[in-house]
């Protein structure tokens, strides 16, 4: 099996860069990686929610993973590929490719959400099937109930998966229910990772014992979250809370305009043009762009005087 070292630090969930006509803009990935490295990010979880996974074809997702594998070669960025699909056959294909790409450190997947698995038993069986197509890759189950509508007992899924799947490595938990996080962390002391995925509650997760986090806002504000970690580690909880309050304000600002198109636009403000979002998501008008640029500047998260594109 590929090295199953713990995933720690900030792991960004990158946007999928697109041209103005809505095609993949693979050359932009190099600029994404350069920005993330310069701001202290330790890894990337590609092709997930922020990457508009279910708006991409399987062929596009294969190309996306291949390009990211090339770009991270020789760098410190750890590459995790999301392979979840509504179709089991498609998920197998994505997993198989990821397993053969040299620089992929792990794979992850959210469960299908149209035909929803009724119990933890079916989730674990689905994970086992997909994971078998990349047996050398550590596998992370991706729980994001706000998008999938799945509300299943996470500890039971962890228990069943750990018992039956040799490559099972842990959980990406994008669930704001803090008791669930605490329960999963307690169970994970047996050797699993719990990667927290709620940026606006990052401090709570870090205080609870999270060592690694996957989030979309680490693309645009990684230094803010690194400051939370540093302040908390030094015992300066006041500064940590202040920075977390800024995170909440940022997430609320972006969400008020549609989080994905808004966060993609902020990437442009930071010099990395990731292009538009795909339908059915709605792109921003000039008024929204001005409000976002002004709001991010007020929060101290983009440089003053950045032009609206």
NUTIBA-281064 format. One record per residue: residue in one letter; x, y, z of N, C-alpha, C in turn. Coordinates in steps of 0.05 Angstrom, whole numbers, plus 5000, padded with zeros to 4 digits. Atoms other than C-alpha are relative to their C-alpha. Layout:
ATOM   type     nX     nY     nZ    caX    caY    caZ     cX     cY     cZ
ATOM      A      X      Y      Z      X      Y      Z      X      Y      Z
...
This chain:
ATOM   type     nX     nY     nZ    caX    caY    caZ     cX     cY     cZ
ATOM      X   5017   4976   5000   5000   5000   5000   5017   5025   5000
ATOM      X   4986   4974   4999   5021   5072   4988   5002   5009   5029
ATOM      X   4996   4990   4973   5047   5107   5050   4974   5011   5012
ATOM      X   5025   4992   4986   4989   5115   5099   5007   5019   5023
ATOM      X   4994   4981   4980   5021   5172   5137   4976   5018   5005
ATOM      X   5023   4984   4993   4972   5217   5173   4999   5026   4983
ATOM      X   5004   4975   5014   4944   5275   5134   4995   5022   5021
ATOM      X   5001   4979   4980   4955   5338   5175   5001   5027   4987
ATOM      X   5000   4973   5010   4950   5413   5168   4976   5007   4983
ATOM      X   5022   4991   5017   4907   5450   5118   5002   4987   4973
ATOM      X   5002   5013   5026   4885   5411   5057   4979   5015   4985
ATOM      X   5020   4984   5015   4852   5456   5006   4983   4982   4982
ATOM      X   5017   5013   5020   4793   5433   4964   4998   5019   4976
ATOM      X   4998   4980   5021   4811   5468   4899   4976   5001   4981
ATOM      X   5020   4997   5021   4763   5496   4848   5010   4986   4975
ATOM      X   4993   5010   5026   4762   5463   4780   5002   5024   4981
ATOM      X   4998   4976   5016   4789   5518   4734   4988   4995   4972
ATOM      X   5014   5002   5026   4748   5531   4671   5005   5025   4984
ATOM      X   4998   4977   5018   4753   5576   4610   4974   5015   5001
ATOM      X   5025   4984   5001   4701   5630   4597   4978   4985   4986
ATOM      X   5020   5015   5014   4667   5581   4551   4991   4974   5015
ATOM      X   5009   5022   4983   4661   5529   4606   5015   4974   4996
ATOM      X   4983   5024   5003   4716   5480   4586   5021   4999   5022
ATOM      X   4978   5001   4981   4770   5454   4632   5024   5017   4992
ATOM      X   4977   4983   5004   4828   5502   4639   5024   4988   5015
ATOM      X   4980   5016   4985   4882   5452   4660   5026   5015   5004
ATOM      X   4975   4985   4995   4942   5500   4651   4998   5017   5026
ATOM      X   5002   4983   4977   4914   5542   4709   5006   4985   5026
ATOM      X   4995   5015   4976   4926   5485   4758   5027   5006   5012
ATOM      X   4974   4994   4991   4999   5502   4762   5000   5025   5018
ATOM      X   5002   4975   4984   4982   5572   4787   4985   4995   5027
ATOM      X   5014   5007   4975   4933   5543   4838   5019   4987   5019
ATOM      X   4981   5014   4983   4987   5497   4865   5021   5020   5011
ATOM      X   4980   4981   4991   5038   5554   4869   4989   5018   5022
ATOM      X   5013   4983   4979   4989   5598   4909   4997   4984   5026
ATOM      X   5005   5016   4976   4972   5542   4957   5026   4994   5014
ATOM      X   4974   5005   4988   5045   5524   4969   5010   5026   5014
ATOM      X   4990   4974   4989   5062   5598   4981   4986   5008   5025
ATOM      X   5016   4992   4977   5007   5604   5033   4999   4979   5022
ATOM      X   4997   5019   4978   5025   5542   5074   4982   4977   5000
ATOM      X   5018   5022   5002   4975   5491   5050   5016   4974   4997
ATOM      X   4984   5025   5000   4998   5418   5060   4990   4980   4979
ATOM      X   5010   5020   5020   4953   5382   5009   4976   5011   4985
ATOM      X   5024   4993   5015   4896   5384   4960   4982   4976   4998
ATOM      X   5021   5021   5003   4831   5344   4958   4984   5009   4975
ATOM      X   5010   4990   5026   4812   5351   4884   4974   4986   4992
ATOM      X   5023   5012   5012   4747   5339   4847   4977   4994   5020
ATOM      X   5022   5003   4981   4701   5345   4907   4979   5021   4996
ATOM      X   5022   4981   5002   4645   5393   4923   5009   5026   4988
ATOM      X   4989   4974   5010   4686   5456   4911   5009   4996   4971
ATOM      X   4991   5005   5027   4713   5423   4848   4977   4994   4981
ATOM      X   5024   5004   5017   4641   5416   4821   4999   4972   4989
ATOM      X   4997   5028   5010   4649   5340   4817   4977   4990   4983
ATOM      X   5023   5012   5014   4579   5323   4796   4991   5016   4975
ATOM      X   5004   4985   5025   4580   5376   4741   5020   4994   4979
ATOM      X   4979   5008   5018   4640   5344   4708   4994   4972   4989
ATOM      X   5001   5027   5011   4642   5285   4661   5022   4982   5012
ATOM      X   4978   5017   4990   4683   5224   4681   5026   5006   4985
ATOM      X   4975   4994   5015   4732   5240   4625   5013   5025   5010
ATOM      X   4988   4976   4989   4741   5310   4653   5013   4995   5027
ATOM      X   4988   5006   4974   4753   5283   4722   5026   4984   4998
ATOM      X   4975   5015   5005   4805   5235   4696   5022   5019   4991
ATOM      X   4980   4980   5009   4841   5292   4661   5008   5018   5023
ATOM      X   4994   4983   4977   4836   5335   4723   5020   4986   5019
ATOM      X   4982   5015   4982   4869   5281   4767   5027   4997   4987
ATOM      X   4974   5004   5014   4923   5268   4715   5016   5025   5001
ATOM      X   4984   4975   5000   4942   5341   4711   5009   5008   5028
ATOM      X   4991   4994   4972   4943   5351   4787   5023   4982   5008
ATOM      X   4978   5019   4993   4987   5289   4793   5027   5010   4988
ATOM      X   4976   4989   5012   5036   5321   4744   5010   5025   5014
ATOM      X   4992   4974   4988   5035   5389   4778   5012   4997   5028
ATOM      X   4990   5003   4973   5047   5364   4849   5026   4984   5001
ATOM      X   4975   5016   5001   5106   5321   4827   5024   5016   5010
ATOM      X   4977   4986   4989   5167   5340   4868   4994   5021   5020
ATOM      X   5007   4980   4981   5128   5387   4913   4992   4987   5026
ATOM      X   5009   5010   4974   5105   5380   4985   4970   4996   5002
ATOM      X   5029   5003   5000   5032   5381   4966   4992   4971   4998
ATOM      X   5010   5027   5001   4997   5316   4982   4974   5000   4984
ATOM      X   5023   5001   5018   4945   5297   4930   4980   4978   5008
ATOM      X   5022   5018   4995   4879   5265   4949   4979   5004   4979
ATOM      X   5019   4998   5022   4830   5250   4893   4972   4990   5009
ATOM      X   5027   5009   4995   4755   5248   4903   4990   4984   4977
ATOM      X   5009   5018   5021   4725   5190   4864   4971   4993   5002
ATOM      X   5028   5006   4996   4653   5190   4888   4983   5008   4975
ATOM      X   5018   4996   5023   4599   5185   4834   4972   4988   5007
ATOM      X   5026   5013   4997   4525   5169   4829   5001   4971   4989
ATOM      X   4997   5027   5012   4546   5109   4786   5024   4986   5012
ATOM      X   4979   5017   4989   4586   5054   4819   5022   4994   4978
ATOM      X   4981   5006   5022   4618   5038   4751   5019   5024   4996
ATOM      X   4983   4976   5003   4643   5110   4744   5019   5003   5023
ATOM      X   4982   4997   4976   4670   5111   4815   5023   4980   4998
ATOM      X   4979   5020   5003   4708   5047   4801   5022   5010   4980
ATOM      X   4981   4991   5020   4740   5078   4739   5018   5022   5011
ATOM      X   4985   4979   4988   4761   5140   4776   5020   4990   5021
ATOM      X   4983   5012   4980   4789   5099   4833   5024   4985   4987
ATOM      X   4979   5015   5014   4828   5054   4786   5021   5018   4989
ATOM      X   4980   4981   5010   4861   5113   4752   5016   5012   5022
ATOM      X   4986   4988   4978   4878   5146   4818   5020   4981   5012
ATOM      X   4982   5020   4988   4909   5082   4843   5026   4997   4984
ATOM      X   4976   5003   5017   4957   5082   4784   5016   5026   4996
ATOM      X   4986   4974   5002   4976   5156   4786   5022   5001   5022
ATOM      X   4977   5002   4982   5045   5161   4818   4998   5018   5024
ATOM      X   4999   4981   4978   5033   5222   4861   4975   5002   5017
ATOM      X   5025   5000   4984   4964   5206   4890   5006   4986   5027
ATOM      X   4994   5011   4973   4971   5196   4965   4975   4985   5012
ATOM      X   5024   5013   4989   4898   5176   4979   4977   5007   4981
ATOM      X   5025   4994   5013   4828   5174   4951   4978   5004   5020
ATOM      X   5023   4997   4982   4762   5194   4981   4974   5000   4983
ATOM      X   5026   4999   5014   4688   5191   4963   4977   5005   5018
ATOM      X   5026   4999   4988   4621   5214   4984   4983   4978   4988
ATOM      X   5017   5022   5009   4567   5161   4978   4980   5011   4979
ATOM      X   5022   4991   5018   4514   5164   4922   4977   5012   5016
ATOM      X   5020   4985   4985   4458   5211   4941   4973   5001   4986
ATOM      X   5026   5001   5013   4403   5200   4889   4985   4975   5010
ATOM      X   5009   5024   4986   4390   5128   4908   5017   4998   5025
ATOM      X   4985   4997   4975   4411   5137   4980   5003   4973   5014
ATOM      X   4997   5025   4984   4442   5079   5019   4984   5002   5025
ATOM      X   5019   4998   4977   4391   5063   5073   5013   4997   5027
ATOM      X   4987   5006   4974   4441   5040   5127   5030   5002   4997
ATOM      X   4970   5000   5000   4514   5042   5147   5011   4976   4986
ATOM      X   4991   5025   5013   4519   4970   5121   5004   5004   4970
ATOM      X   4998   4996   5029   4506   4992   5049   5022   5020   4994
ATOM      X   4979   4981   5005   4553   5051   5055   5027   4986   5001
ATOM      X   4975   5014   4997   4609   5006   5079   5004   4981   4977
ATOM      X   4997   5018   5023   4595   4956   5023   5007   5016   4975
ATOM      X   4994   4983   5023   4597   5012   4971   5029   5009   5001
ATOM      X   4972   4992   4997   4663   5038   4999   5019   4977   4994
ATOM      X   4983   5023   5005   4692   4968   4998   5003   4994   4970
ATOM      X   5000   5005   5029   4673   4959   4925   5019   5020   4986
ATOM      X   4984   4980   5013   4704   5025   4903   5030   4998   5008
ATOM      X   4972   5001   4990   4766   5018   4947   5015   4977   4988
ATOM      X   4987   5024   5011   4781   4950   4916   5013   5006   4973
ATOM      X   4988   4993   5026   4797   4985   4850   5025   5017   5003
ATOM      X   4975   4986   4995   4854   5024   4883   5010   4989   5027
ATOM      X   4993   5012   4974   4877   4975   4937   5025   5011   5014
ATOM      X   4976   4989   4988   4943   5010   4948   4996   5028   5010
ATOM      X   5005   4972   4992   4911   5078   4962   4983   5001   5026
ATOM      X   5017   4996   4976   4887   5097   5032   4973   5013   4991
ATOM      X   5027   4991   5007   4812   5110   5028   4987   5016   5022
ATOM      X   5014   4983   4981   4773   5166   5063   4970   5002   4992
ATOM      X   5029   4995   5005   4697   5167   5068   4994   5029   5004
ATOM      X   5006   4972   5000   4670   5236   5054   4971   5005   5008
ATOM      X   5026   4995   4990   4610   5255   5097   4993   5029   4998
ATOM      X   5009   4973   5003   4574   5318   5075   4970   5001   4997
ATOM      X   5029   5003   5000   4501   5312   5095   4985   5024   4988
ATOM      X   5013   4976   5011   4485   5384   5074   4996   4998   4970
ATOM      X   5002   5004   5029   4496   5362   5002   4987   4974   4992
ATOM      X   5010   5027   5008   4479   5288   5001   4973   4994   5012
ATOM      X   5025   5006   4986   4420   5289   5049   5002   4974   5017
ATOM      X   4996   5024   4985   4450   5227   5083   5005   5006   5030
ATOM      X   4997   4996   4971   4442   5225   5159   5003   4972   5012
ATOM      X   4996   5028   4990   4473   5158   5180   5020   5001   5023
ATOM      X   4981   5001   4977   4512   5138   5243   5029   4997   4991
ATOM      X   4973   4999   5010   4583   5157   5227   5018   4980   5013
ATOM      X   4982   5019   4986   4617   5115   5280   4995   4971   4990
ATOM      X   5006   5027   5010   4581   5053   5254   5012   4996   4972
ATOM      X   4987   5002   5027   4606   5068   5183   5030   4997   5004
ATOM      X   4972   5003   4995   4676   5077   5210   5007   4972   5010
ATOM      X   4995   5026   4989   4672   5013   5250   4999   4978   4979
ATOM      X   5004   5020   5021   4646   4971   5192   5022   5002   4979
ATOM      X   4980   4996   5021   4695   5001   5143   5028   4991   5010
ATOM      X   4974   5007   4989   4755   4992   5188   5003   4969   5002
ATOM      X   5000   5029   4997   4737   4919   5199   5002   4985   4973
ATOM      X   5003   5015   5025   4726   4901   5126   5016   5010   4977
ATOM      X   4986   4988   5023   4768   4947   5082   5029   5005   5008
ATOM      X   4972   4997   4992   4844   4940   5087   5012   5028   4996
ATOM      X   4989   4974   5006   4857   5008   5056   4986   5023   5014
ATOM      X   5016   4979   4988   4807   5046   5098   5017   5017   5020
ATOM      X   4982   4983   4984   4843   5106   5129   4985   5020   5017
ATOM      X   5014   4981   4983   4789   5151   5158   4978   5014   4986
ATOM      X   5025   4985   5006   4738   5205   5146   5006   5029   4994
ATOM      X   5001   4971   5004   4730   5273   5115   4972   5008   5009
ATOM      X   5026   4994   4987   4675   5302   5159   4993   5029   4995
ATOM      X   5011   4973   5005   4639   5362   5130   4972   5001   5012
ATOM      X   5026   5002   4985   4585   5359   5182   5003   5019   5024
ATOM      X   4997   4980   4978   4573   5418   5230   4991   4990   5027
ATOM      X   5009   5012   4975   4546   5371   5284   5024   4993   5017
ATOM      X   4975   5004   4985   4601   5377   5336   5000   4974   5017
ATOM      X   5000   5026   4986   4579   5316   5378   5009   4978   4981
ATOM      X   4992   5021   5019   4588   5274   5315   5031   5001   4997
ATOM      X   4971   4997   5002   4659   5302   5308   5014   4987   5024
ATOM      X   4988   5010   4976   4675   5286   5380   4999   4969   5001
ATOM      X   5003   5030   5001   4648   5214   5373   5020   4988   4980
ATOM      X   4982   5011   5020   4688   5203   5310   5029   5002   5008
ATOM      X   4973   4997   4991   4752   5230   5340   5006   4979   5022
ATOM      X   4996   5020   4979   4743   5184   5400   5004   4972   4988
ATOM      X   4997   5026   5013   4734   5123   5355   5026   4999   4984
ATOM      X   4976   5000   5018   4792   5144   5310   5026   4997   5015
ATOM      X   4975   5004   4985   4843   5137   5366   5012   4973   4994
ATOM      X   4990   5027   5008   4849   5066   5339   5017   5001   4975
ATOM      X   4982   4998   5022   4890   5093   5281   4989   5013   4975
ATOM      X   5012   4987   5023   4842   5128   5234   5004   5031   5001
ATOM      X   4999   4970   5002   4845   5201   5210   4971   5010   5000
ATOM      X   5025   4985   5003   4787   5249   5219   5008   5028   4990
ATOM      X   4994   4974   5012   4795   5308   5171   4975   5017   5001
ATOM      X   5023   4984   4996   4749   5364   5190   4995   5018   4976
ATOM      X   5006   4985   5024   4712   5400   5134   4981   5023   5003
ATOM      X   5018   4977   4996   4674   5458   5165   5017   5024   5007
ATOM      X   4981   4978   4996   4717   5520   5156   4990   5020   5020
ATOM      X   5011   4980   4982   4670   5566   5193   5000   4991   5029
ATOM      X   4998   5010   4973   4678   5521   5254   5028   4988   5006
ATOM      X   4973   5011   4999   4752   5507   5246   5011   4999   5028
ATOM      X   4989   4998   4973   4772   5530   5315   4988   4979   5019
ATOM      X   5012   5020   4983   4722   5484   5348   5011   4972   4995
ATOM      X   4988   5025   5007   4749   5425   5310   5028   4997   5009
ATOM      X   4972   5000   4991   4821   5443   5325   5002   4996   5030
ATOM      X   5000   5003   4971   4806   5450   5399   4991   4972   5008
ATOM      X   5009   5027   4993   4772   5382   5398   5021   4979   4994
ATOM      X   4978   5019   5005   4835   5350   5372   5005   4993   4971
ATOM      X   4995   5004   5028   4832   5353   5296   5028   5007   4993
ATOM      X   4972   4994   5008   4901   5349   5265   5001   5008   4970
ATOM      X   5001   4993   5028   4881   5357   5192   4972   5009   4992
ATOM      X   5026   4989   5008   4826   5396   5157   5000   5004   4970
ATOM      X   5004   4996   5029   4799   5398   5086   4979   5021   4996
ATOM      X   5020   4978   5003   4765   5462   5064   5005   5016   4975
ATOM      X   4999   4983   5024   4749   5507   5006   5012   5027   5005
ATOM      X   4990   4973   4995   4767   5572   5040   5030   5000   5005
ATOM      X   4971   5001   4998   4839   5548   5049   5013   5008   4973
ATOM      X   4991   4989   5025   4845   5566   4975   5005   5030   5001
ATOM      X   5000   4971   5001   4834   5639   4991   5009   5013   5026
ATOM      X   4993   4988   4975   4852   5649   5064   5015   4981   5018
ATOM      X   4985   5019   4983   4900   5595   5088   5015   5014   5023
ATOM      X   4986   4987   4977   4942   5645   5129   4982   5006   5024
ATOM      X   5019   4995   4978   4880   5662   5170   4997   4976   5017
ATOM      X   5003   5024   4984   4871   5590   5191   5026   4991   5013
ATOM      X   4974   5006   4988   4945   5580   5203   5004   5017   5025
ATOM      X   4997   4983   4976   4941   5639   5251   4982   4990   5022
ATOM      X   5017   5012   4979   4883   5605   5288   5015   4978   5014
ATOM      X   4985   5022   4989   4926   5543   5297   5023   5010   5017
ATOM      X   4977   4990   4985   4987   5583   5319   4991   5013   5026
ATOM      X   5009   4987   4976   4948   5626   5368   4990   4980   5021
ATOM      X   5011   5020   4981   4912   5567   5399   5023   4984   5012
ATOM      X   4978   5015   4989   4977   5528   5406   5016   5016   5021
ATOM      X   4985   4983   4981   5008   5587   5443   4983   5007   5024
ATOM      X   5018   4993   4978   4948   5592   5489   4986   5027   4998
ATOM      X   5013   4974   5005   4925   5657   5458   4972   4996   4988
ATOM      X   5026   5007   5010   4853   5638   5453   4984   5024   4991
ATOM      X   5014   4976   5009   4829   5710   5445   5006   5005   4971
ATOM      X   4993   4996   5028   4868   5718   5380   4989   4978   4982
ATOM      X   5011   5022   5015   4845   5650   5357   4970   5004   4994
ATOM      X   5029   4995   5004   4772   5669   5368   4996   5023   4981
ATOM      X   5003   4977   5018   4782   5735   5333   5003   4992   4971
ATOM      X   4995   5010   5027   4810   5701   5272   4977   4982   4990
ATOM      X   5023   5018   5007   4754   5649   5273   4976   5017   4993
ATOM      X   5022   4982   5006   4704   5706   5274   5002   5012   4972
ATOM      X   4995   4991   5027   4736   5733   5211   4992   4978   4980
ATOM      X   5007   5022   5017   4728   5664   5180   4970   4998   4996
ATOM      X   5029   5002   5002   4654   5663   5196   4989   5023   4983
ATOM      X   5009   4977   5016   4645   5733   5167   5006   4996   4970
ATOM      X   4993   5005   5028   4681   5712   5103   4981   4979   4988
ATOM      X   5017   5020   5011   4640   5649   5094   4972   5010   4996
ATOM      X   5027   4988   5003   4575   5687   5106   4999   5019   4976
ATOM      X   4999   4982   5023   4596   5740   5055   4998   4985   4974
ATOM      X   5000   5015   5024   4611   5689   5002   4974   4985   4995
ATOM      X   5025   5016   5003   4550   5646   5016   4977   5018   4992
ATOM      X   5022   4982   5007   4505   5707   5009   4998   5006   4970
ATOM      X   5000   4996   5029   4525   5711   4936   5001   4973   4985
ATOM      X   4996   5027   5012   4528   5635   4924   5029   4993   5004
ATOM      X   4973   5005   4990   4589   5604   4957   5020   4993   4977
ATOM      X   4981   5009   5020   4620   5569   4897   5007   5021   4980
ATOM      X   4991   4979   5019   4617   5625   4845   5015   5023   5014
ATOM      X   4987   4979   4985   4637   5675   4899   5029   4993   5007
ATOM      X   4973   5008   4993   4697   5636   4923   5018   4997   4975
ATOM      X   4985   5001   5025   4718   5623   4851   5009   5027   4991
ATOM      X   4993   4973   5007   4716   5697   4839   5022   5011   5017
ATOM      X   4978   4991   4983   4760   5711   4899   5027   4989   4991
ATOM      X   4975   5010   5011   4812   5666   4868   5011   5019   4978
ATOM      X   4992   4981   5020   4813   5716   4810   5012   5024   5014
ATOM      X   4989   4977   4986   4825   5772   4860   5028   4994   5011
ATOM      X   4973   5008   4991   4885   5732   4885   5019   4993   4978
ATOM      X   4982   5003   5023   4913   5727   4815   4999   4973   4986
ATOM      X   5003   5026   5012   4889   5657   4797   4971   4998   4989
ATOM      X   5026   5000   5012   4831   5659   4748   4990   4972   4995
ATOM      X   5011   5027   5003   4791   5595   4757   4974   5000   4983
ATOM      X   5022   4999   5018   4736   5619   4711   4973   4998   5012
ATOM      X   5027   5001   4991   4661   5611   4716   4993   4973   5013
ATOM      X   5012   5026   4992   4618   5557   4749   4982   4991   4978
ATOM      X   5018   5012   5019   4575   5510   4709   4971   5001   5010
ATOM      X   5028   5004   4993   4500   5509   4706   4996   4972   5012
ATOM      X   5021   4981   4992   4458   5498   4746   5008   5022   5019
ATOM      X   4992   4978   4983   4500   5543   4790   5000   5026   4984
ATOM      X   5003   4974   5012   4494   5618   4775   5025   5016   5004
ATOM      X   4976   4983   4998   4553   5663   4759   4992   5027   5010
ATOM      X   5004   4975   4987   4561   5731   4790   4996   5023   4980
ATOM      X   5001   4976   5015   4540   5798   4762   5020   5020   5011
ATOM      X   4980   4981   4992   4584   5860   4768   4995   5011   5028
ATOM      X   5007   4989   4974   4547   5885   4829   5009   4981   5023
ATOM      X   4991   5020   4980   4560   5820   4867   5030   4999   5002
ATOM      X   4971   5001   4999   4633   5821   4847   5011   5024   5016
ATOM      X   4991   4977   4985   4641   5892   4874   4996   4996   5030
ATOM      X   5007   5004   4971   4607   5873   4940   5020   4980   5012
ATOM      X   4982   5020   4989   4652   5812   4948   5028   5011   5003
ATOM      X   4973   4988   4999   4716   5850   4931   5002   5020   5024
ATOM      X   5000   4981   4978   4698   5905   4980   4998   4986   5027
ATOM      X   5003   5015   4975   4677   5856   5034   5026   4986   5008
ATOM      X   4975   5014   4994   4741   5815   5028   5022   5019   5007
ATOM      X   4980   4980   4993   4783   5878   5029   4996   5010   5029
ATOM      X   5006   4991   4973   4747   5902   5092   5009   4980   5021
ATOM      X   4992   5021   4982   4762   5835   5125   5031   4996   5000
ATOM      X   4970   5002   5002   4836   5843   5106   5010   4976   4986
ATOM      X   4993   5025   5013   4836   5782   5062   5008   5002   4971
ATOM      X   4989   4994   5026   4851   5814   4995   5012   5027   5001
ATOM      X   4986   4974   5000   4896   5873   4978   4981   5022   4992
ATOM      X   5017   4977   5006   4865   5941   4975   5004   5008   4971
ATOM      X   4998   4990   5027   4849   5969   4907   4999   4979   4978
ATOM      X   5002   5020   5021   4839   5903   4871   4976   5006   4982
ATOM      X   5021   4994   5020   4800   5914   4807   4980   4978   4998
ATOM      X   5021   5020   5005   4734   5878   4794   5003   4990   4972
ATOM      X   4997   5012   5027   4741   5830   4735   4973   4988   4992
